[in-house]
Amino acid sequence: MANPARPDRRTHGETPPLPGPLEGIRVVSLAEQYPGPYATLLLADLGADVTLIERPGGGDPARVYPDFFASLARNKRSVALDLKSVAGLRELRALIETCDVMLEGFRPGTAARLGFDYESVKAINPRLIYVSISGFGQTGPYRDRVGHDLSYQAIAGFLFDQAGRCASPPLISLGDLAGAMFAAFGITTALYARERTGLGTFVDVSMTDGLVSWMTSFLGPALNDGNALPVHDIPTYGSFGCADGRILTLSIAHEDHFWRKLCELLALDDVSSCDFSTRLARGDELRTQLRSEFVREPLDHWADLFDTHGIPWSPLNDLEAVIGDPHFRDRGMFKSVARADGTREHHVMQPVRFSAFGSALRRAAPRLGEHGSWDPTHT
């Protein structure tokens, strides 16, 4: 039986009439796994012509997880080149000559050893925007340190409140995603600057630096001997079980007016006058009181009540609930495209909306070497 939460192929996946804002921009990417593919996914959705350079035989190592790879590879082409061969490097240089952007995600120094570091390729394409994505960046004492996402989150301070409690690694690879977002941001910024100056540039993206930047609201106060917002101590900022076993998240932070309204709805007159500092001091007591209230009714009861009276809340959705959520469906966040075999491939669309430009799902994830290849073992 078909999953009713899946996007309806009759109403999703159509091509919007407006051109993408990056239409005409050619991107060549050698950045594998996650950060490079997510960055180029954003660019491709907005009209850029993205070509993946993959290894003959196996391709991007992420292809061993085909669903993961496909989720990031829509709207792209795949060319298989052996970059350890003279002919493969020649083919790559030919692509670089006519592209606007090149990404690589090797360890620092690897591109130089292969002969296509920035200084080398700038000679053949001075207007090129060259992006290197790495764990710690191209400079600094950790430049050559190997790592994965947990390494980057830990050193950037993301886990500072979990000392001794980080038994399970974080579910979301925030370092990879931060690197991807800053790569995409760097590329679009560099493209704009090139329009004004005619100059190409080298863009050094450190996944760890991206996480440090995302920690600004914590590190900024720490730098100035101040205090960050104590989110974990706020009794009205967390999750609560309901009578039907579903989980509600309440997100009242420092706002006294939301707290007073909540107390009015729950008939908690004895604590409605507590200001933010008092709520922090009485956190455990208030949290226990709220739990005893929310467990009395099913989530739908609270949903109607809170939406009617403007209380910030949301259900704690699992993956299927997100896919079936009517708001995301209405926003066009899920679309599908036909594969070569006639089946449908479903995707999560990029979230930025433009009034004058479109964002399209043009093609399914490519087969390895679908758009060209050169492998000396096959000649």
N, C-alpha and C positions, 0 to 999 in steps of 0.2 A: 504493500500500500504506500502511495506517495506521502511524503511528510508534508502536512498542511502548512508547516511553518516556513517551508522553502519558498524562495521568490517565485512568483507566477510568471512563467515565460511569456505569457500573452501581454503582460503589462510592464515587464522589466527587461532591460537590455537593449531598448531601442536607442538609436543614435540621435543625440540632440542636434538641433539644426545649427547651433552656434559653433564656430571654430574654437579650438583650445587656445589659451593664451600663449602656450609655448610651441605652437605649430611652426614648423620650419627649423626648429632647433634639433641638431643631430647630436646624439649622445652615444659614446662607446664606453662600455663598462667591463672592467676586469675585477670588480669588487664582488666577492662571493658571499655566501652564507646568509647574512641577515641585514646589516646596516646598509651596504651598497644596494642590494636588491630593493629594500624598502624605500630608500631615497629615489632610486630610478623609477619605482612604481609610481610615486607621486608625480614625477616629471612626465612619465608616459601617459598617465591619466589626463594630464593637462595638455596633451598634444605633441610632446617631444617624441622624436623618432629614436627609440632606444635599441641598441644592438648589444647583446651579451656576447662577450668573447669567452668561450668555454673550452675546456680541455677535451681533446678527442678521446673517445672511449667511455669516460665517466661523466664529464661535464662538471658543473658546479657540484661540490660535495653535498650540498643540500638536496640534490636530486635523489639521494637514498631515502629521503622522506618526501615522496612525490606530492602528497597533499600540501605539505608546508611549502615546497618549491612552487607549486602551481599558484598558491595564494599570493605570491609575490611577483610572478612572472608574466601576468597578463599584459597585453599591449606591447610586448617586446619581441624582438627577433633574436635568434640564436645562430651564431657562427662558431664553428669548432676550429680552433687553430692550435697547432703545436708551437708554443712560444720558445721551446728549446731548440727549434730548427731555424735555419736561415730563412727558408721560404715562409714559415709561419710569421716570423718577425717582419718580413717584407710585406705580407698581407696586412698585418696590423698597422704598419706605417702608412700604407695606402688608405686605410680607413681613417687614421688620425689626420691625414692631410686635409680631409674634407669635413671633419666633425667640429662641433662647437665646444663640446665638453668631453673630458675623459676622466673616468674614475678608476682608481686601483685601491685594493685593500690588502696588499701584501705587507709583510713585516718591513719596517724601515730598512732601506738599502737594497731590497730585492729587485725593485724596478730598475735601479741603476745597474745592477749586475747583468740584467737582461738587456740593457741598452735602451730602455724607454722611460727613464726618469724625466723630470720636467725640463731640465736643461737640454737634454737630447731632443725631445720632441718639440720644444719651443722653436728649435732651429728650422723645423719643417712646417710648423703652424704657429706663428707668433701670436695669433689671436686666440689660441686655445686656452680654455679654462680647465686646469688640471687639478683634480681633487684626490688627495691621499687620505684614506680613512684608516686609522690604526687605533690600537688600544690606548696608548699613552702619548701619541703624537710623534713628530719627527725630530724633536729635540728633548733635552732633559735627561736626568739620570735613569729614568725608567724606560727610555726610548726602546730598548731591545728586550724588555721583559715580556714574556709570554703571559697570556691570561685569557680568561673568558668572562662572561658578564658578571658573575658573582665576584670576581676579582675587582672589577671596575666599581661595582656598587659599594663593596666593602671599603675600598681605599678612598672613595669620594665622600664617605660619611653617610651614605644612604641607610646603613644599618647601625647607626650610632646608638640607637635605643634598644638594640637587640643583643647586647653583650651577654654571651653565655646562653642565648635563647635561639640562635639561628640554626636549629637542627635541620630544617628544610630550606633549600635554596628558594629564592623568590621565583614566583611563577612567571612573571613578565620580565623579559630581557630589556630592562630599561636602558642599559648602557648602549646596546645595539640601536635601540630606537632613538635615543638622544643623538648618537652619532649620525643616524640617518636624517633626522630632522635638521641638524645643523649643517649637514652636507647639502641638503636641498636648499636650505636658507642661504648658504654660502654661494651655491651655484646661481640662484636667481639674483642675488645681490651682485655677483660678478658679471652676469649677463647685462644687468642694468648699467653697471659702471662701464662695461665695454662699449655700450651704445654711445656713451658720452665721451669716452677717451680713446676708443679704438684699441685698448690694451687688453691682452690676455693676462692671466695671473695664475699663481700657484695657491691652492687652498689646502691648508693643513688642518684636518679634522681629527681631534682626539676624542674618543668615546668617553674617556674619563673626565676630560675637561668639560664635556657637555653635561655630565652628571654634576660636577662641581658647580656649574652655572645654574643648574636646576635646584641646587641647594641654597641659592642666594638668600631666601627668606630665613634660613637657619644660620648660614655662615656669616651673613651681614651683621645680625645682632651679636654673634660671637666675636667678630672682629672688633666690635665697638663695646665689648663688655656689657651687652644688653641681653634681653631675653626674647626667645622666639615664642610664637603663639603656642600655648600648651595644649595642643589638640587632644592628646590622649587623656588629659585631665578633665575635659569638658563632658559633663554627664549627659548632655543632650546632643552629643556628636558621636554617634555609634549605631550599633545594630541591636534590634530587639525582636524577640520571638512573639508570634501572634497565636491566637487560639487554634488556627488551622495548620500550624506547623510551619507556615511561611515566615520569612524574615523581613522585617521593615527596617530601613535605615532612616534615622532622624539626623538632620544636619543643621541644627540650631547652634551657631558658634557663639559669638559674643553679644548677639543682639537681644537686648532686654525686651523689645516689643514682641518678638517671636515667642519668647519665654512666657510673657504675660498672657498672650493669646492661647498658648498651649495649656497653661494652667486653667484658664477659663473653660476650655473645652473639656478638660479632664476633671474639673471641679476640685483643683488642688489650691484652694484659696489660701491655705496656711503658708504656702511657699511662693506664692505668685510675686511677692515683693522682693524676692532675692535678686540682687544685681549680679553681674558677671563674676566679680571677685568672690561673692558669697557662694555662688553656685560651684565655683572651683573648690572652695574650702569644704563644702558639704557634698562633694562629688559622689562618694560611695553611697551615701544616704539617698540622694536624689535619684541616682541610677537604679537603685533597688526599688524605689517607689514607682518609677516609670515602668520598669519591667513588670511589676504586679498589675499595672493598668493595661498595658498593651496585650498581655496574654489573655485578657478577658474576652477579646473580640477577634474575628478573622481579619486578615489584611485588607480585604475589600472594604470593610467598614471604615478602617482608618484612612484608606485611600480617598474615599468619597468625602469624609469629614475634613481631611487636611487640604484637599484640593479646593473645597468650597471656601475654607477659611484662610487659605494662603500660608500654610505651614510647610517649610522645606522638608521634603521626604522623598524616598524612592523605594521600590521593592529591591531586594537583593536577587538579581536575576541569575539563573544559570545560562549556559550558552544557547540552549534551545529557546528560552524565554526572550533572549536578546534578538534572535533571528525572527521570532514571531511578533515582536513588539510593534504595535500599530504606528507608533511615532516614527521609528526608524524606517519602517516600510513607506510611510508617507513622505519622508525626507529623501527617499531614493537611495538609501545606504546599501541596499542589496540588489544586485543585477546579475544577469546571466548572459552567456554568449555561447554560440554553437562551437563544438569541437569538430575536427575533421571527420570523426566517425558518426556525427549527427547527434550525439548526446550533448547535454548542457553542462557548462562549467559555471558555477556560481561564485560570485566575488563580493567582497566588501569594498565599496567605493571610497575614494578620497573625500574628505569632509568639507572642503572649502567651496563655497558657492560664489559665482560671479554673475552679475546681471548682464554683462556684455560678452561673456565667453562661456563655452561649454566644457564639460568633462565627460569623455566617452569611454565606453568599453568596446574596443574595436576588434580585438582578437584574443583567443585563448592562449594559455601558456604554451610556448613553442617546444617542439621536440628538439632534442640535442642536434645541433647542426642543421636545423630545418632551413635556414636561410643562407647556407654556404659552409664549406669546411675545407680544410687542407691538413691532411695527416700523412706524413712521409711513409708510414708503415703500410699505407694503402696504395702506393704508387709503384 
